[in-house]
């Protein structure tokens, strides 16, 4: 069970870096959180605990920081993990979707096998900003025949209204900035 003390500790471990990766962006850096094993464990426990009600069959993590949280969440929920990668990183037959970021373009890929067709997929990432990456992950899951069970994020940047791009999907976020 997450406490206010947990949330206060996590918040203190997330560093604000102005003008990264470009001027005008305030980057939320999770590196100090990753350096604190007890805090990292409690974040992963909380993400798994809050995501359990979404009744997923599979957990997908978005490269790269989504892997940091997605694998432990999958392990805690007893579910398989599916990596969603940048182009050219997967060795087997894959599907891809391209999308716009707040400061560029990107592509996500996932293997066709093992199949997620007919399965409920929980998408995990470190941060929800404008929702473009998460929405692309949802499109990729649907292209592969899966259903989005919901999304889980450590951080949500509420002012950017990324939830609006995720439609009616359930969203779990531990901290809002």
N, C-alpha and C positions, 0 to 999 in steps of 0.2 A: 504494500500500500504506500503510495506516494504521499509525502508530507510537505507542508509549506517549507520546512527546513531543507528538504531535498531540492525543491524548486529554487530556493534562494541560493543554495550551493551551486546548482547547475548554471544559473544565471550569472553568478560571479565568475564562473570558469569559461564563459563565452566572451571572447574578446571582440570589440568593435574596431574594425580597421577602415578608416576613411579613405576614399578615393582608390579603392581596389575592387576589381581589376582595371577600373578606369575612373576618371574624375566624376564625382557626383554619386558614386555607389558607396554605400556603407556596408562593408562585408562583415558577416558574423562568422568569426573564426572559432571552430570547435577544437583546435589543437590543444589548448590548455585542458579542456575536458577529457580528451583522449589520454592525457598525461597523468590523470588521476584515476587509478584503477577502481576505487570504490565508487566514485561518481559515475564512471562509465558503466559499471555493473548495474547501478541503480537506474540509470537512464534506460538501458536495455531491458531490465526487468519491468520498468514502467511502460515502455512501448509494447512489450508482449502482453502485459496485464490489460492494458486499455484496448488492445487490438483483438483480444480473444473473442469478444462478442461479435466480431465481424464474420466469424465462421468461415475463414479462408481454408482452402485445401493446399495452397502453395503460397510462398512468399517470394516476391521479386524485389531485387535491390537495384537501384539506378547507379551506374558507375559515376564516381568512385566512392564517394562518402556513403552512399546507400548500401554499399557492401559492408561497411563498418558496423552498421546497425541492423541491416537485413539478415545477415547470417546468424547473429545471436538471437534475434527475434524468432527466426525459423527454428533454431535449435530449441528454444524455450517452449515453442508451440508444438514441437514434434512434427514439423512440416518440411517438405523439400524446399530448396532454394533455387531460384532462377536468376542468373545475372543478366541485366540489361546493359549492354556494352556500347562503347563508341565503335565506329566502323572499322572493320578489318581486324578485330581482336578475337573473333570467334572462329574456331577451326572447322566447324561443320556447317551444314546448310542452315541458313538463317533468314529471318524476315527483318525488314527495317522500316522506320518512319523518320521523316525529316520534319523539323519544326523550327520556329523562331524563338530565340532567347531575348531577354531585355537588352542584350548587347551583342547580338550575332545570330548565327545559324548553327544548328547541330543535327545529328542523326543518332538514333538509338537502334540497336539490333538485339535480337534474341534468337536462340536456337529454335528450330522447328521440332527437334527431338532432343530430350524427352518432351512430349507434347503437354501443353496446358489446355488443350481443347476440352471443353465441358467442365473445366475446373474453375473454382473461385480463387482469385489471385489478390493477395494483399500487397500493395506497392509501398515500399519503405525507402525513404530518403532522409537526408539530414535536415533539409530546409525547404519550406514552401514559400516562394516569392510571388512571381506573377502567375505561376501555375502552368507555364508552357511545357516544361519538362515532364511534369506529372501527367498532363493531358496527353502528351505524346506517348507516354508509357501506357496509358489507358487505351489509346488507339492501337498500339502494338499488341497488347493483350487481346483485344477484340479481333484484330486481324488474324491472330493465331488460334482463334476459336474459344478463348477463355472469357470469363466474366470478371469484372473488377469487383472485388469484395469490399474494397475501401483503400484508404491511404493512411500511412502513419509517418509523422515527421517529428523530429526533435524540436525544431524551431519553425514558427510561422511568422512571417512579416505581414501583420494584419493590414497595414496601410496599403499594401500592394494588391489586396483582394484576390489572391490566387485561388481561393475556394470557389469563386464564381466561375472559373474555367473548368472546374471539376464536376459541374452539373449537380446531380442529386446524390453523388457518391458520398459515403460517410468519410469524414476526415478526423483523424486523431492527431493532435499536436500537443506536445508537452509544455512548450513555452511560446508565448507570443511577445513580439517586440513591435 
